[in-house]
Amino acid sequence: MEPKWQIEGFLNWNYPDDVAYSDYPAVTDATKRKILGLNAAKLSGIEVPRELQPPAEEGTPAAREDAQLVESG
């Protein structure tokens, strides 16, 4: 099974109109491509050039220590 439909779905997705951007950062097309590109590089073992890597203060993409518990109410 190819992930093409999932990638297209993610690229076409936007926050619902009733979600305030003050609560969540905006997810732009550039952000979506960065997420997909860095994840694909990590999964494929491809070294990302330094100028394309996120700043060190942003942490490691998909790092377990960055995960937060979200409680539903």
N, C-alpha and C positions, 0 to 999 in steps of 0.2 A: 504494500500500500504506500502510495506517495503522499507526502505531507503538503502537496500544492494547495489543496483546499483549505488547510489550516493556515498556511502562510497568507493566502489571499484574504481569508476571513480576518486575520489579525491586522493586515494592512488596511482593510476597509472599515475596521471597527473604530468607533469614537465613543467617548463618554456620552451617556444620555443627557439630553438638554437640561434636566433638572439637577444635575450634579454640579455643585459650585466648584470652580477651579481654585478657589481659595482653600478648599479642603484637600484637594489633590493636585499635583502638578499636571500641567497639560501634557498629553502624549501626542507629539507631532509626528509627521511622516519621517523626519530625520531620526527621532527617538526610536521609532519602530524599526527602522532599518539598522540602527546601531544595536538594538537588542538582538535582532535576528542574526546580524553579522558576527557579533561577538560570541553568541551561543554556538553558531555553526562552526566558527573557528575553534572554539574550545572542544566541541565534540569531535572535530576532525583532526585535532592535534596540530593545527596550523598556528604558527607564531604570528601575532598581530604586530605590525610595525609600531614602534614607539609613538609616533605622531598620531596614530589612530587609537591608542589605548586610552581608557578613561583615566583621569587623574588618580593618583594613589589614595587620596583622601576619600574617594568614592567607594573604596573597598574592592574586593574581588567579585566579578560577576558570578551570580548564583552561589555565593558563599553561604554555607549553612549558618555561620555565626551571625549573619545579617538578617536571618529570618526572624520574624516576630510572631508571637502567638496572637491570634485575633479571636476574641470571644464574641459569640453572637448573642444577641439579647432577646 
